């Protein structure tokens, strides 16, 4: 499949596909004429990348996630290193998620206090003058 068809199927530009390849998110074999030949699985991978980008992750973070999800190599102990790496990555992301949860709760509490203050001020408008 050519890059133009991939772009059409995924709704992103050919330039974005090239960018993902440059960032190491996609690995696409090339023919002797230097043309890329995409297989059908690339559509799902690009959609996954788009999902992660939509969640606010960087391309480096996405690359790490894809590495943990797709890389399977048990030769030379690489599988053990992958497991260790992915476990560390999981802990980092869980810590970040917990931080976001704490921030969200703090913002919700601040919103509640602010709404109480707004309501109190509205109730006492006639006393301002």
N, CA, C and O atoms as a printed pandas DataFrame, in Angstrom:
     atom_number atom_name residue_name chain_id  residue_number  x_coord  y_coord  z_coord
0              1         N          UNK        A               1    0.845   -1.168    0.000
1              2        CA          UNK        A               1    0.000    0.000    0.000
2              3         C          UNK        A               1    0.895    1.237    0.000
3              4         O          UNK        A               1    1.903    1.273    0.705
4              5         N          UNK        A               2    0.542    2.220   -0.764
5              6        CA          UNK        A               2    1.330    3.451   -0.870
6              7         C          UNK        A               2    0.967    4.437    0.243
7              8         O          UNK        A               2   -0.089    4.319    0.866
8              9         N          UNK        A               3    1.836    5.392    0.484
9             10        CA          UNK        A               3    1.660    6.353    1.564
10            11         C          UNK        A               3    0.399    7.186    1.370
11            12         O          UNK        A               3   -0.253    7.542    2.351
12            13         N          UNK        A               4    0.042    7.502    0.137
13            14        CA          UNK        A               4   -1.163    8.297   -0.112
14            15         C          UNK        A               4   -2.419    7.542    0.325
15            16         O          UNK        A               4   -3.354    8.147    0.849
16            17         N          UNK        A               5   -2.444    6.240    0.115
17            18        CA          UNK        A               5   -3.595    5.443    0.540
18            19         C          UNK        A               5   -3.651    5.355    2.065
19            20         O          UNK        A               5   -4.728    5.426    2.656
20            21         N          UNK        A               6   -2.496    5.200    2.692
21            22        CA          UNK        A               6   -2.442    5.177    4.158
22            23         C          UNK        A               6   -2.969    6.495    4.711
23            24         O          UNK        A               6   -3.749    6.506    5.663
24            25         N          UNK        A               7   -2.545    7.596    4.119
25            26        CA          UNK        A               7   -2.995    8.909    4.564
26            27         C          UNK        A               7   -4.516    9.020    4.434
27            28         O          UNK        A               7   -5.185    9.531    5.332
28            29         N          UNK        A               8   -5.046    8.548    3.339
29            30        CA          UNK        A               8   -6.490    8.612    3.116
30            31         C          UNK        A               8   -7.236    7.730    4.113
31            32         O          UNK        A               8   -8.262    8.144    4.654
32            33         N          UNK        A               9   -6.737    6.522    4.363
33            34        CA          UNK        A               9   -7.405    5.591    5.279
34            35         C          UNK        A               9   -7.380    6.056    6.734
35            36         O          UNK        A               9   -8.305    5.774    7.495
36            37         N          UNK        A              10   -6.330    6.762    7.113
37            38        CA          UNK        A              10   -6.177    7.177    8.505
38            39         C          UNK        A              10   -6.626    8.618    8.749
39            40         O          UNK        A              10   -6.836    9.017    9.895
40            41         N          UNK        A              11   -6.772    9.387    7.695
41            42        CA          UNK        A              11   -7.189   10.778    7.852
42            43         C          UNK        A              11   -6.068   11.717    8.247
43            44         O          UNK        A              11   -6.326   12.845    8.666
44            45         N          UNK        A              12   -4.827   11.272    8.121
45            46        CA          UNK        A              12   -3.692   12.152    8.403
46            47         C          UNK        A              12   -2.933   12.390    7.108
47            48         O          UNK        A              12   -3.153   11.700    6.113
48            49         N          UNK        A              13   -2.057   13.352    7.127
49            50        CA          UNK        A              13   -1.304   13.676    5.922
50            51         C          UNK        A              13   -0.152   12.693    5.712
51            52         O          UNK        A              13    0.310   12.037    6.646
52            53         N          UNK        A              14    0.294   12.613    4.467
53            54        CA          UNK        A              14    1.476   11.804    4.157
54            55         C          UNK        A              14    2.682   12.348    4.920
55            56         O          UNK        A              14    3.568   11.593    5.322
56            57         N          UNK        A              15    2.704   13.647    5.110
57            58        CA          UNK        A              15    3.786   14.279    5.863
58            59         C          UNK        A              15    3.820   13.763    7.305
59            60         O          UNK        A              15    4.893   13.523    7.859
60            61         N          UNK        A              16    2.638   13.593    7.905
61            62        CA          UNK        A              16    2.575   13.054    9.271
62            63         C          UNK        A              16    3.075   11.621    9.318
63            64         O          UNK        A              16    3.766   11.228   10.258
64            65         N          UNK        A              17    2.726   10.838    8.300
65            66        CA          UNK        A              17    3.205    9.455    8.241
66            67         C          UNK        A              17    4.728    9.452    8.194
67            68         O          UNK        A              17    5.372    8.678    8.902
68            69         N          UNK        A              18    5.301   10.311    7.366
69            70        CA          UNK        A              18    6.762   10.409    7.275
70            71         C          UNK        A              18    7.365   10.854    8.613
71            72         O          UNK        A              18    8.418   10.366    9.022
72            73         N          UNK        A              19    6.683   11.786    9.288
73            74        CA          UNK        A              19    7.154   12.276   10.581
74            75         C          UNK        A              19    7.159   11.136   11.606
75            76         O          UNK        A              19    8.121   10.984   12.358
76            77         N          UNK        A              20    6.097   10.343   11.637
77            78        CA          UNK        A              20    6.039    9.204   12.557
78            79         C          UNK        A              20    7.180    8.224   12.274
79            80         O          UNK        A              20    7.778    7.659   13.190
80            81         N          UNK        A              21    7.462    8.041   11.002
81            82        CA          UNK        A              21    8.570    7.154   10.627
82            83         C          UNK        A              21    9.898    7.742   11.097
83            84         O          UNK        A              21   10.744    7.029   11.636
84            85         N          UNK        A              22   10.072    9.035   10.891
85            86        CA          UNK        A              22   11.304    9.726   11.304
86            87         C          UNK        A              22   11.496    9.630   12.822
87            88         O          UNK        A              22   12.624    9.486   13.294
88            89         N          UNK        A              23   10.411    9.710   13.582
89            90        CA          UNK        A              23   10.475    9.650   15.035
90            91         C          UNK        A              23   10.613    8.223   15.560
91            92         O          UNK        A              23   10.742    8.016   16.767
92            93         N          UNK        A              24   10.587    7.248   14.670
93            94        CA          UNK        A              24   10.757    5.861   15.075
94            95         C          UNK        A              24    9.477    5.191   15.547
95            96         O          UNK        A              24    9.523    4.111   16.136
96            97         N          UNK        A              25    8.345    5.815   15.296
97            98        CA          UNK        A              25    7.063    5.234   15.687
98            99         C          UNK        A              25    6.601    4.176   14.692
99           100         O          UNK        A              25    5.874    3.248   15.047
100          101         N          UNK        A              26    7.023    4.327   13.467
101          102        CA          UNK        A              26    6.696    3.386   12.398
102          103         C          UNK        A              26    7.983    2.879   11.775
103          104         O          UNK        A              26    8.935    3.635   11.581
104          105         N          UNK        A              27    8.000    1.615   11.470
105          106        CA          UNK        A              27    9.107    1.043   10.713
106          107         C          UNK        A              27    8.508    0.441    9.455
107          108         O          UNK        A              27    7.738   -0.519    9.508
108          109         N          UNK        A              28    8.874    1.019    8.332
109          110        CA          UNK        A              28    8.276    0.601    7.073
110          111         C          UNK        A              28    9.388    0.150    6.127
111          112         O          UNK        A              28   10.301    0.918    5.824
112          113         N          UNK        A              29    9.308   -1.097    5.665
113          114        CA          UNK        A              29   10.328   -1.576    4.733
114          115         C          UNK        A              29   10.256   -0.835    3.397
115          116         O          UNK        A              29    9.189   -0.401    2.963
116          117         N          UNK        A              30   11.405   -0.705    2.768
117          118        CA          UNK        A              30   11.484   -0.037    1.459
118          119         C          UNK        A              30   11.896   -1.053    0.402
119          120         O          UNK        A              30   12.649   -1.989    0.668
120          121         N          UNK        A              31   11.384   -0.842   -0.795
121          122        CA          UNK        A              31   11.760   -1.677   -1.933
122          123         C          UNK        A              31   13.071   -1.171   -2.528
123          124         O          UNK        A              31   13.619   -0.160   -2.089
124          125         N          UNK        A              32   13.555   -1.878   -3.514
125          126        CA          UNK        A              32   14.797   -1.475   -4.185
126          127         C          UNK        A              32   14.702   -0.079   -4.786
127          128         O          UNK        A              32   15.703    0.631   -4.878
128          129         N          UNK        A              33   13.494    0.317   -5.197
129          130        CA          UNK        A              33   13.312    1.650   -5.778
130          131         C          UNK        A              33   13.129    2.733   -4.710
131          132         O          UNK        A              33   12.821    3.879   -5.036
132          133         N          UNK        A              34   13.318    2.370   -3.427
133          134        CA          UNK        A              34   13.237    3.255   -2.266
134          135         C          UNK        A              34   11.808    3.647   -1.891
135          136         O          UNK        A              34   11.614    4.499   -1.023
136          137         N          UNK        A              35   10.806    3.040   -2.529
137          138        CA          UNK        A              35    9.414    3.287   -2.156
138          139         C          UNK        A              35    9.072    2.468   -0.920
139          140         O          UNK        A              35    9.524    1.334   -0.761
140          141         N          UNK        A              36    8.265    3.066   -0.048
141          142        CA          UNK        A              36    7.768    2.340    1.121
142          143         C          UNK        A              36    6.630    1.429    0.680
143          144         O          UNK        A              36    5.885    1.740   -0.249
144          145         N          UNK        A              37    6.515    0.313    1.360
145          146        CA          UNK        A              37    5.373   -0.570    1.114
146          147         C          UNK        A              37    4.711   -0.848    2.462
147          148         O          UNK        A              37    5.222   -1.624    3.270
148          149         N          UNK        A              38    3.575   -0.208    2.690
149          150        CA          UNK        A              38    2.845   -0.343    3.939
150          151         C          UNK        A              38    1.929   -1.563    3.876
151          152         O          UNK        A              38    1.318   -1.836    2.843
152          153         N          UNK        A              39    1.840   -2.289    4.981
153          154        CA          UNK        A              39    0.864   -3.372    5.039
154          155         C          UNK        A              39   -0.368   -2.882    5.805
155          156         O          UNK        A              39   -0.368   -1.771    6.336
156          157         N          UNK        A              40   -1.396   -3.693    5.860
157          158        CA          UNK        A              40   -2.665   -3.283    6.456
158          159         C          UNK        A              40   -2.558   -2.970    7.947
159          160         O          UNK        A              40   -3.336   -2.170    8.466
160          161         N          UNK        A              41   -1.615   -3.583    8.632
161          162        CA          UNK        A              41   -1.502   -3.376   10.083
162          163         C          UNK        A              41   -1.073   -1.951   10.441
163          164         O          UNK        A              41   -1.255   -1.516   11.579
164          165         N          UNK        A              42   -0.517   -1.238    9.493
165          166        CA          UNK        A              42   -0.028    0.111    9.767
166          167         C          UNK        A              42   -1.183    1.067   10.074
167          168         O          UNK        A              42   -1.008    2.040   10.806
168          169         N          UNK        A              43   -2.358    0.787    9.514
169          170        CA          UNK        A              43   -3.525    1.642    9.759
170          171         C          UNK        A              43   -3.878    1.622   11.246
171          172         O          UNK        A              43   -4.100    2.674   11.847
172          173         N          UNK        A              44   -3.930    0.443   11.833
173          174        CA          UNK        A              44   -4.239    0.329   13.264
174          175         C          UNK        A              44   -3.167    1.001   14.105
175          176         O          UNK        A              44   -3.477    1.669   15.092
176          177         N          UNK        A              45   -1.908    0.829   13.722
177          178        CA          UNK        A              45   -0.812    1.448   14.464
178          179         C          UNK        A              45   -0.903    2.971   14.409
179          180         O          UNK        A              45   -0.715    3.641   15.424
180          181         N          UNK        A              46   -1.188    3.514   13.244
181          182        CA          UNK        A              46   -1.317    4.975   13.121
182          183         C          UNK        A              46   -2.507    5.472   13.940
183          184         O          UNK        A              46   -2.422    6.517   14.586
184          185         N          UNK        A              47   -3.610    4.731   13.916
185          186        CA          UNK        A              47   -4.766    5.115   14.736
186          187         C          UNK        A              47   -4.418    5.096   16.220
187          188         O          UNK        A              47   -4.889    5.945   16.976
188          189         N          UNK        A              48   -3.603    4.144   16.641
189          190        CA          UNK        A              48   -3.144    4.076   18.031
190          191         C          UNK        A              48   -2.267    5.285   18.353
191          192         O          UNK        A              48   -2.412    5.894   19.413
192          193         N          UNK        A              49   -1.377    5.626   17.460
193          194        CA          UNK        A              49   -0.515    6.798   17.646
194          195         C          UNK        A              49   -1.372    8.048   17.773
195          196         O          UNK        A              49   -1.130    8.883   18.645
196          197         N          UNK        A              50   -2.362    8.180   16.916
197          198        CA          UNK        A              50   -3.263    9.345   16.950
198          199         C          UNK        A              50   -4.005    9.413   18.287
199          200         O          UNK        A              50   -4.184   10.492   18.852
200          201         N          UNK        A              51   -4.428    8.264   18.780
201          202        CA          UNK        A              51   -5.115    8.217   20.074
202          203         C          UNK        A              51   -4.196    8.741   21.172
203          204         O          UNK        A              51   -4.601    9.581   21.976
204          205         N          UNK        A              52   -2.970    8.251   21.209
205          206        CA          UNK        A              52   -2.021    8.678   22.232
206          207         C          UNK        A              52   -1.673   10.162   22.102
207          208         O          UNK        A              52   -1.544   10.859   23.109
208          209         N          UNK        A              53   -1.524   10.642   20.879
209          210        CA          UNK        A              53   -1.272   12.067   20.687
210          211         C          UNK        A              53   -2.447   12.883   21.200
211          212         O          UNK        A              53   -2.261   13.938   21.806
212          213         N          UNK        A              54   -3.658   12.393   20.955
213          214        CA          UNK        A              54   -4.860   13.061   21.435
214          215         C          UNK        A              54   -4.951   13.107   22.956
215          216         O          UNK        A              54   -5.604   13.985   23.521
216          217         N          UNK        A              55   -4.295   12.160   23.609
217          218        CA          UNK        A              55   -4.251   12.148   25.073
218          219         C          UNK        A              55   -3.170   13.075   25.619
219          220         O          UNK        A              55   -3.032   13.236   26.832
220          221         N          UNK        A              56   -2.406   13.684   24.713
221          222        CA          UNK        A              56   -1.382   14.633   25.131
222          223         C          UNK        A              56   -0.006   14.039   25.343
223          224         O          UNK        A              56    0.873   14.699   25.897
224          225         N          UNK        A              57    0.201   12.794   24.908
225          226        CA          UNK        A              57    1.521   12.184   25.053
226          227         C          UNK        A              57    2.460   12.682   23.962
227          228         O          UNK        A              57    2.026   13.027   22.863
228          229         N          UNK        A              58    3.730   12.716   24.274
229          230        CA          UNK        A              58    4.734   13.115   23.288
230          231         C          UNK        A              58    5.081   11.910   22.407
231          232         O          UNK        A              58    4.756   10.769   22.737
232          233         N          UNK        A              59    5.737   12.184   21.298
233          234        CA          UNK        A              59    6.146   11.087   20.421
234          235         C          UNK        A              59    7.148   10.175   21.119
235          236         O          UNK        A              59    7.156    8.970   20.867
236          237         N          UNK        A              60    7.991   10.721   21.988
237          238        CA          UNK        A              60    8.936    9.878   22.739
238          239         C          UNK        A              60    8.195    8.953   23.700
239          240         O          UNK        A              60    8.547    7.780   23.829
240          241         N          UNK        A              61    7.181    9.469   24.367
241          242        CA          UNK        A              61    6.386    8.629   25.264
242          243         C          UNK        A              61    5.650    7.543   24.487
243          244         O          UNK        A              61    5.576    6.393   24.922
244          245         N          UNK        A              62    5.117    7.918   23.349
245          246        CA          UNK        A              62    4.405    6.950   22.508
246          247         C          UNK        A              62    5.364    5.867   22.029
247          248         O          UNK        A              62    5.012    4.688   21.997
248          249         N          UNK        A              63    6.562    6.266   21.660
249          250        CA          UNK        A              63    7.564    5.295   21.218
250          251         C          UNK        A              63    7.853    4.293   22.327
251          252         O          UNK        A              63    7.968    3.094   22.070
252          253         N          UNK        A              64    7.972    4.780   23.561
253          254        CA          UNK        A              64    8.196    3.891   24.700
254          255         C          UNK        A              64    7.038    2.915   24.873
255          256         O          UNK        A              64    7.255    1.725   25.104
256          257         N          UNK        A              65    5.822    3.408   24.762
257          258        CA          UNK        A              65    4.640    2.551   24.914
258          259         C          UNK        A              65    4.609    1.506   23.812
259          260         O          UNK        A              65    4.366    0.328   24.075
260          261         N          UNK        A              66    4.852    1.931   22.586
261          262        CA          UNK        A              66    4.833    0.996   21.464
262          263         C          UNK        A              66    5.940   -0.048   21.609
263          264         O          UNK        A              66    5.758   -1.212   21.254
264          265         N          UNK        A              67    7.073    0.378   22.126
265          266        CA          UNK        A              67    8.183   -0.557   22.362
266          267         C          UNK        A              67    7.731   -1.658   23.322
267          268         O          UNK        A              67    7.960   -2.842   23.077
268          269         N          UNK        A              68    7.099   -1.258   24.396
269          270        CA          UNK        A              68    6.646   -2.236   25.398
270          271         C          UNK        A              68    5.536   -3.119   24.846
271          272         O          UNK        A              68    5.460   -4.303   25.176
272          273         N          UNK        A              69    4.698   -2.566   24.027
273          274        CA          UNK        A              69    3.540   -3.304   23.527
274          275         C          UNK        A              69    3.906   -4.270   22.411
275          276         O          UNK        A              69    3.377   -5.380   22.361
276          277         N          UNK        A              70    4.799   -3.869   21.517
277          278        CA          UNK        A              70    5.021   -4.640   20.298
278          279         C          UNK        A              70    6.344   -5.388   20.215
279          280         O          UNK        A              70    6.454   -6.364   19.474
280          281         N          UNK        A              71    7.350   -4.943   20.967
281          282        CA          UNK        A              71    8.662   -5.549   20.807
282          283         C          UNK        A              71    8.712   -6.875   21.533
283          284         O          UNK        A              71    8.543   -6.926   22.751
284          285         N          UNK        A              72    8.937   -7.928   20.811
285          286        CA          UNK        A              72    9.057   -9.261   21.406
286          287         C          UNK        A              72   10.354   -9.886   20.913
287          288         O          UNK        A              72   10.445  -10.323   19.766
288          289         N          UNK        A              73   11.351   -9.925   21.782
289          290        CA          UNK        A              73   12.628  -10.514   21.407
290          291         C          UNK        A              73   13.258  -11.115   22.650
291          292         O          UNK        A              73   13.691  -10.388   23.544
292          293         N          UNK        A              74   13.310  -12.419   22.712
293          294        CA          UNK        A              74   13.857  -13.072   23.898
294          295         C          UNK        A              74   15.321  -13.464   23.724
295          296         O          UNK        A              74   15.915  -14.062   24.622
296          297         N          UNK        A              75   15.906  -13.130   22.572
297          298        CA          UNK        A              75   17.307  -13.481   22.335
298          299         C          UNK        A              75   18.233  -12.591   23.159
299          300         O          UNK        A              75   17.940  -11.416   23.381
300          301         N          UNK        A              76   19.333  -13.149   23.602
301          302        CA          UNK        A              76   20.398  -12.403   24.289
302          303         C          UNK        A              76   19.899  -11.646   25.518
303          304         O          UNK        A              76   20.470  -10.619   25.883
304          305         N          UNK        A              77   18.845  -12.140   26.157
305          306        CA          UNK        A              77   18.353  -11.480   27.364
306          307         C          UNK        A              77   17.600  -10.196   27.109
307          308         O          UNK        A              77   17.247   -9.500   28.061
308          309         N          UNK        A              78   17.338   -9.852   25.848
309          310        CA          UNK        A              78   16.640   -8.602   25.558
310          311         C          UNK        A              78   15.221   -8.618   26.102
311          312         O          UNK        A              78   14.693   -7.574   26.483
312          313         N          UNK        A              79   14.599   -9.788   26.143
313          314        CA          UNK        A              79   13.238   -9.880   26.659
314          315         C          UNK        A              79   13.199   -9.466   28.129
315          316         O          UNK        A              79   12.284   -8.759   28.551
316          317         N          UNK        A              80   14.197   -9.909   28.914
317          318        CA          UNK        A              80   14.262   -9.536   30.327
318          319         C          UNK        A              80   14.451   -8.035   30.491
319          320         O          UNK        A              80   13.823   -7.418   31.351
320          321         N          UNK        A              81   15.314   -7.446   29.670
321          322        CA          UNK        A              81   15.537   -6.004   29.727
322          323         C          UNK        A              81   14.273   -5.251   29.337
323          324         O          UNK        A              81   13.955   -4.213   29.918
324          325         N          UNK        A              82   13.550   -5.781   28.344
325          326        CA          UNK        A              82   12.283   -5.165   27.928
326          327         C          UNK        A              82   11.301   -5.179   29.083
327          328         O          UNK        A              82   10.657   -4.168   29.364
328          329         N          UNK        A              83   11.178   -6.324   29.762
329          330        CA          UNK        A              83   10.257   -6.432   30.887
330          331         C          UNK        A              83   10.606   -5.426   31.979
331          332         O          UNK        A              83    9.726   -4.758   32.523
332          333         N          UNK        A              84   11.892   -5.323   32.293
333          334        CA          UNK        A              84   12.344   -4.385   33.317
334          335         C          UNK        A              84   12.061   -2.949   32.889
335          336         O          UNK        A              84   11.575   -2.145   33.684
336          337         N          UNK        A              85   12.362   -2.631   31.644
337          338        CA          UNK        A              85   12.134   -1.295   31.097
338          339         C          UNK        A              85   10.658   -0.942   31.148
339          340         O          UNK        A              85   10.291    0.144   31.596
340          341         N          UNK        A              86    9.808   -1.858   30.689
341          342        CA          UNK        A              86    8.370   -1.599   30.641
342          343         C          UNK        A              86    7.784   -1.482   32.044
343          344         O          UNK        A              86    6.855   -0.703   32.258
344          345         N          UNK        A              87    8.305   -2.233   32.990
345          346        CA          UNK        A              87    7.838   -2.125   34.375
346          347         C          UNK        A              87    8.170   -0.750   34.934
347          348         O          UNK        A              87    7.342   -0.142   35.611
348          349         N          UNK        A              88    9.383   -0.250   34.656
349          350        CA          UNK        A              88    9.756    1.093   35.092
350          351         C          UNK        A              88    8.873    2.143   34.434
351          352         O          UNK        A              88    8.434    3.092   35.083
352          353         N          UNK        A              89    8.616    1.967   33.148
353          354        CA          UNK        A              89    7.756    2.899   32.418
354          355         C          UNK        A              89    6.350    2.904   33.002
355          356         O          UNK        A              89    5.743    3.963   33.157
356          357         N          UNK        A              90    5.837    1.734   33.324
357          358        CA          UNK        A              90    4.517    1.623   33.933
358          359         C          UNK        A              90    4.474    2.389   35.250
359          360         O          UNK        A              90    3.507    3.101   35.519
360          361         N          UNK        A              91    5.499    2.251   36.064
361          362        CA          UNK        A              91    5.539    2.958   37.347
362          363         C          UNK        A              91    5.569    4.473   37.138
363          364         O          UNK        A              91    4.915    5.214   37.872
364          365         N          UNK        A              92    6.318    4.928   36.152
365          366        CA          UNK        A              92    6.374    6.366   35.847
366          367         C          UNK        A              92    4.996    6.869   35.455
367          368         O          UNK        A              92    4.554    7.914   35.933
368          369         N          UNK        A              93    4.316    6.130   34.588
369          370        CA          UNK        A              93    2.992    6.554   34.134
370          371         C          UNK        A              93    1.959    6.479   35.253
371          372         O          UNK        A              93    1.073    7.330   35.328
372          373         N          UNK        A              94    2.058    5.480   36.117
373          374        CA          UNK        A              94    1.130    5.411   37.245
374          375         C          UNK        A              94    1.348    6.585   38.194
375          376         O          UNK        A              94    0.386    7.143   38.720
376          377         N          UNK        A              95    2.590    6.957   38.411
377          378        CA          UNK        A              95    2.905    8.115   39.255
378          379         C          UNK        A              95    2.335    9.383   38.634
379          380         O          UNK        A              95    1.745   10.207   39.333
380          381         N          UNK        A              96    2.507    9.542   37.338
381          382        CA          UNK        A              96    1.981   10.713   36.636
382          383         C          UNK        A              96    0.450   10.745   36.719
383          384         O          UNK        A              96   -0.139   11.799   36.958
384          385         N          UNK        A              97   -0.187    9.589   36.520
385          386        CA          UNK        A              97   -1.645    9.522   36.611
386          387         C          UNK        A              97   -2.107    9.920   38.002
387          388         O          UNK        A              97   -3.069   10.677   38.139
388          389         N          UNK        A              98   -1.439    9.423   39.036
389          390        CA          UNK        A              98   -1.811    9.754   40.410
390          391         C          UNK        A              98   -1.639   11.245   40.687
391          392         O          UNK        A              98   -2.433   11.848   41.409
392          393         N          UNK        A              99   -0.605   11.826   40.111
393          394        CA          UNK        A              99   -0.389   13.265   40.251
394          395         C          UNK        A              99   -1.539   14.039   39.602
395          396         O          UNK        A              99   -2.026   15.020   40.165
396          397         N          UNK        A             100   -1.962   13.605   38.440
397          398        CA          UNK        A             100   -3.076   14.257   37.751
398          399         C          UNK        A             100   -4.358   14.118   38.559
399          400         O          UNK        A             100   -5.143   15.062   38.642
400          401         N          UNK        A             101   -4.577   12.955   39.152
401          402        CA          UNK        A             101   -5.764   12.750   39.991
402          403         C          UNK        A             101   -5.743   13.711   41.175
403          404         O          UNK        A             101   -6.762   14.322   41.500
404          405         N          UNK        A             102   -4.580   13.847   41.824
405          406        CA          UNK        A             102   -4.468   14.779   42.960
406          407         C          UNK        A             102   -4.731   16.222   42.507
407          408         O          UNK        A             102   -5.420   16.976   43.195
408          409         N          UNK        A             103   -4.182   16.599   41.357
409          410        CA          UNK        A             103   -4.400   17.945   40.842
410          411         C          UNK        A             103   -5.878   18.182   40.525
411          412         O          UNK        A             103   -6.425   19.245   40.817
412          413         N          UNK        A             104   -6.510   17.178   39.925
413          414        CA          UNK        A             104   -7.930   17.307   39.585
414          415         C          UNK        A             104   -8.779   17.475   40.840
415          416         O          UNK        A             104   -9.681   18.312   40.874
416          417         N          UNK        A             105   -8.494   16.685   41.870
417          418        CA          UNK        A             105   -9.242   16.792   43.118
418          419         C          UNK        A             105   -9.033   18.164   43.771
419          420         O          UNK        A             105   -9.973   18.753   44.305
420          421         N          UNK        A             106   -7.804   18.660   43.724
421          422        CA          UNK        A             106   -7.528   19.985   44.286
422          423         C          UNK        A             106   -8.281   21.062   43.509
423          424         O          UNK        A             106   -8.813   21.998   44.107
424          425         N          UNK        A             107   -8.331   20.939   42.193
425          426        CA          UNK        A             107   -9.071   21.899   41.383
426          427         C          UNK        A             107  -10.575   21.823   41.654
427          428         O          UNK        A             107  -11.256   22.847   41.705
428          429         N          UNK        A             108  -11.083   20.611   41.826
429          430        CA          UNK        A             108  -12.510   20.455   42.139
430          431         C          UNK        A             108  -12.837   21.096   43.489
431          432         O          UNK        A             108  -13.874   21.743   43.632
432          433         N          UNK        A             109  -11.970   20.921   44.464
433          434        CA          UNK        A             109  -12.171   21.536   45.776
434          435         C          UNK        A             109  -12.127   23.058   45.664
435          436         O          UNK        A             109  -12.945   23.751   46.268
436          437         N          UNK        A             110  -11.183   23.571   44.902
437          438        CA          UNK        A             110  -11.095   25.017   44.701
438          439         C          UNK        A             110  -12.351   25.534   43.998
439          440         O          UNK        A             110  -12.846   26.611   44.330
440          441         N          UNK        A             111  -12.861   24.788   43.046
441          442        CA          UNK        A             111  -14.080   25.182   42.338
442          443         C          UNK        A             111  -15.269   25.235   43.297
443          444         O          UNK        A             111  -16.068   26.170   43.244
444          445         N          UNK        A             112  -15.386   24.251   44.160
445          446        CA          UNK        A             112  -16.484   24.218   45.142
446          447         C          UNK        A             112  -16.409   25.439   46.060
447          448         O          UNK        A             112  -17.421   26.093   46.310
448          449         N          UNK        A             113  -15.215   25.740   46.557
449          450        CA          UNK        A             113  -15.051   26.900   47.443
450          451         C          UNK        A             113  -15.374   28.200   46.710
451          452         O          UNK        A             113  -16.002   29.098   47.272
452          453         N          UNK        A             114  -14.942   28.295   45.455
453          454        CA          UNK        A             114  -15.207   29.497   44.662
454          455         C          UNK        A             114  -16.706   29.646   44.388
455          456         O          UNK        A             114  -17.240   30.753   44.461
456          457         N          UNK        A             115  -17.371   28.562   44.081
457          458        CA          UNK        A             115  -18.823   28.626   43.831
458          459         C          UNK        A             115  -19.577   29.051   45.083
459          460         O          UNK        A             115  -20.538   29.816   44.992
460          461         N          UNK        A             116  -19.155   28.564   46.261
461          462        CA          UNK        A             116  -19.775   28.982   47.519
462          463         C          UNK        A             116  -19.604   30.484   47.713
463          464         O          UNK        A             116  -20.541   31.178   48.105
464          465         N          UNK        A             117  -18.395   30.981   47.436
465          466        CA          UNK        A             117  -18.121   32.408   47.594
466          467         C          UNK        A             117  -18.960   33.236   46.615
467          468         O          UNK        A             117  -19.494   34.282   46.984
468          469         N          UNK        A             118  -19.075   32.770   45.372
469          470        CA          UNK        A             118  -19.890   33.467   44.371
470          471         C          UNK        A             118  -21.341   33.521   44.819
471          472         O          UNK        A             118  -21.974   34.574   44.743
472          473         N          UNK        A             119  -21.872   32.403   45.284
473          474        CA          UNK        A             119  -23.260   32.356   45.745
474          475         C          UNK        A             119  -23.481   33.282   46.930
475          476         O          UNK        A             119  -24.496   33.975   46.996
476          477         N          UNK        A             120  -22.535   33.299   47.869
477          478        CA          UNK        A             120  -22.634   34.179   49.027
478          479         C          UNK        A             120  -22.655   35.640   48.590
479          480         O          UNK        A             120  -23.453   36.433   49.090
480          481         N          UNK        A             121  -21.783   35.986   47.662
481          482        CA          UNK        A             121  -21.733   37.371   47.173
482          483         C          UNK        A             121  -23.014   37.735   46.435
483          484         O          UNK        A             121  -23.492   38.861   46.573
484          485         N          UNK        A             122  -23.578   36.831   45.666
485          486        CA          UNK        A             122  -24.833   37.098   44.954
486          487         C          UNK        A             122  -25.974   37.317   45.947
487          488         O          UNK        A             122  -26.821   38.189   45.746
488          489         N          UNK        A             123  -25.992   36.528   47.010
489          490        CA          UNK        A             123  -27.049   36.656   48.018
490          491         C          UNK        A             123  -26.965   37.995   48.747
491          492         O          UNK        A             123  -27.976   38.516   49.218
492          493         N          UNK        A             124  -25.763   38.545   48.836
493          494        CA          UNK        A             124  -25.554   39.798   49.593
494          495         C          UNK        A             124  -25.345   41.016   48.707
495          496         O          UNK        A             124  -24.802   42.021   49.166
496          497         N          UNK        A             125  -25.763   40.951   47.449
497          498        CA          UNK        A             125  -25.578   42.097   46.524
498          499         C          UNK        A             125  -26.237   43.354   47.047
499          500         O          UNK        A             125  -25.667   44.439   46.936
500          501         N          UNK        A             126  -27.417   43.232   47.612
501          502        CA          UNK        A             126  -28.137   44.418   48.059
502          503         C          UNK        A             126  -27.444   45.133   49.219
503          504         O          UNK        A             126  -27.751   46.296   49.481
504          505         N          UNK        A             127  -26.543   44.491   49.902
505          506        CA          UNK        A             127  -25.820   45.091   51.026
506          507         C          UNK        A             127  -24.575   45.858   50.573
507          508         O          UNK        A             127  -23.943   46.537   51.381
508          509         N          UNK        A             128  -24.214   45.754   49.274
509          510        CA          UNK        A             128  -23.009   46.425   48.770
510          511         C          UNK        A             128  -23.200   47.929   48.703
511          512         O          UNK        A             128  -22.257   48.691   48.917
512          513         N          UNK        A             129  -24.409   48.352   48.410
513          514        CA          UNK        A             129  -24.661   49.787   48.176
514          515         C          UNK        A             129  -25.001   50.509   49.440
515          516         O          UNK        A             129  -25.239   51.717   49.417
